[in-house]
Each structure stands twice: as structure tokens, then as C-alpha cells.
Amino acid sequence: MTAGVPPLVRRAAALVGLQGAVGVVAAVIFLIRSLAGADRHIVDGYGNAAWFGLFGVVLLLAAWALWTGRRWGRGIAIYAQMLLLPVSWYVGVGSHQWLYAAPLAVVSVAILVMLFSRSVIQWLTSPAERADGPKA
């Protein structure tokens, strides 16, 4: 099932999975802080935990799909990167947190470059046996 998956798809899957894991870890941290009684006037820990948890799980799902050769994972991964690029801009320019913004932007651009590479596009358009459904 995964024999024909290009190496760039697997590399992108690994980076998307890393993003998803960071999201889930952030969700757990926000949840623990909220349960411990952190001040909610600045940050709503429960809301942030829900958002980071949902986003992280979706990214982990996309990473799994890409890793196993399911082409639908590419769309989710691309959409997520298109959401994360403006976030990195806001974190860098708006909040002056370049230490977080720069790596996020670099990873997001790298994933986009990988998922729009020639080998990945050829894989997507090939009529070979597909893992995500019957032949078209």
C-alpha cells in the first residue's frame, strides 16, 4: 500500500506529525495550567487547550495519512500550513517572539515546498493503485 509513496511525502509527514505533537503537548500544558487555577484574565487555558488539541490531532491524522500513502492527507497538511504561516507572522511581528515565529515559518514553508514538489504532484496524478479509494 505504501510502496509508491515518494520520500518527500514521508519527510513532510514527519514534519506535520511533529507539528501535531507540539500542538497536543501545548494543549496538555494549557489544560494542566487551567486545572491548577492559572489566571484566566490573560489567557483562557481551556479554550486554548481545546484549540491546540483539535489542531494537533488533525495534524497527527494528516501525518498518518501522508505516511501511509493516503492522498487526502496532503490537502489537510497544506491547509494547516496556510493557517500557520500568518500565525508565524503575527507571533514574530505582532508579539516580537521571533524565537518561535521563525522556526514555525521555516517548517511550514518547507512542508509546502515538499508537498508541491514535482515528484509529489506526479504521485498524486498517477493512475496507480490508490490507498484512499478505487481507481478513477
HELIX and SHEET records of a PDB file:
HELIX    1   1 PRO A    7  LEU A   35  1                                  29    
HELIX    2   2 GLY A   45  TRP A   67  1                                  23    
HELIX    3   3 TRP A   72  TRP A   89  1                                  18    
HELIX    4   4 TYR A   90  GLY A   94  3                                   5    
HELIX    5   5 TRP A   98  LEU A  115  1                                  18    
HELIX    6   6 ARG A  118  THR A  125  1                                   8    
END                                                                             
